[in-house]
Amino acid sequence: MIRQPAVANQFYPGDEQSLRRELSARIKEGQKKEKVMALVSPHAGYIYSGDVAGAVFSVAEIPADIIVMGPNHHGLGSPYAVMTQGIWRMPGGEVPINEKLAALLIEESRYLESDTQAHIHEHSIEVQLPFAQYVMPGVALVPLVLGRADYRICEEIGMAVARAIKRYGKPVVLIASTDMSHYESQQSAKQKDQLAIDRILSMDPPGLLDTVTRNNITMCGVVPTTITLVAAKEMGATKARLIQYATSGDVSGDYSYVVGYAGFIIQ
């Protein structure tokens, strides 16, 4: 299957030249690259969250293979959907699916399923790809769209991801795609988001899911982020670092109704 862009010309420029100009303005050249096991990056329109995503991709060393996990905003398809075959057609070129790694994920988890329907309209994975392509031309992808899950399911999938990567035997970086609080005042969003940020910095996946649930934090990608923390810890990661935090109000000037964005690397 060839998966066509769903949000080109909406969330990011739809032609290659304009997109490269946009990315070059947000990705800082010459920064020392750091080896990472995972990163957390936002997925709003680049005008709002592009600087945060760019800051993360400026410092993270991206290998030839990535697994990108995003939330299911539309409710379509399987609840834990892996696209296992095909190509994602992007303005900057095609991104092939790593079919071998995708198959290993399916083998290792009793929850992950091969499904394309969940991916067709979902933007949370798509908006990460231009950044990944810019810093690693020729990158290959395994996309996971994830619905609601309790910690037991998150842990099972996270451990399965770690086992699949170990079996694959080559470097793979996990990317959790998430925005933070949605449509609250700047003060409220920052207070709530700090609670979630603290759990990520503490490398505490069950605490993150619990904190977001108990405090009604509208962090859309909490499940992908929880799973990513589980997998990264299982692979030996010991620390997370906040690279940048911002809100949509920092761009729009309207601080009464903002969305929060946070970018992390996990090592």
C-alpha angles and dihedrals in degrees: 000000000000108000111210122212112271101191106026110136088023108058095016138002114291099212123072099236096050091044092053090050089051093049095045089055091054103036112071113223120218098029116139109260118228128206109244137179094206145354137202117220136172125244109205126117109304092243088067108028103016096098092054093048090044092052091054095047089046092065104028119090105226117203127206092274130053135175111210119196121192137168122259105246095175103044093230126141131000118348093239103029127182119187099217104180140032142037134292108222110214133174089250094051139286122312112206122214113241096235095186094055092043091054091051090054091053091048094051100047130059090202104047114090135187106251136148100184094076090055103049099084101016114117102185095086097033096061091056094057101073089055091048092047092049094055096033113029110202094028117165124216144212108192123203122188110194132196129196117319140170120231093265090061093042090053093048093051093044093052090046091052090052092050092048092051091048090052091047089059100204132094114282127175121207119220119197110199114208145139119211128225116357129216102347132121117282091250094050094044093050093048094049095041091053089060090056093041090055091054092050091048088050090053088235110147098174089045091051094053092044094047093049091048098045095045096043092238109175094220099152096198099046091121094052090045093049091049091047091053091049092050095043093050091049088053091052105269113153106174144037127201128200107229099181142346126196141149134223087251089068087067103031097038089227107119096172095078116026144156119220126226127194131179125198140173120213120206 
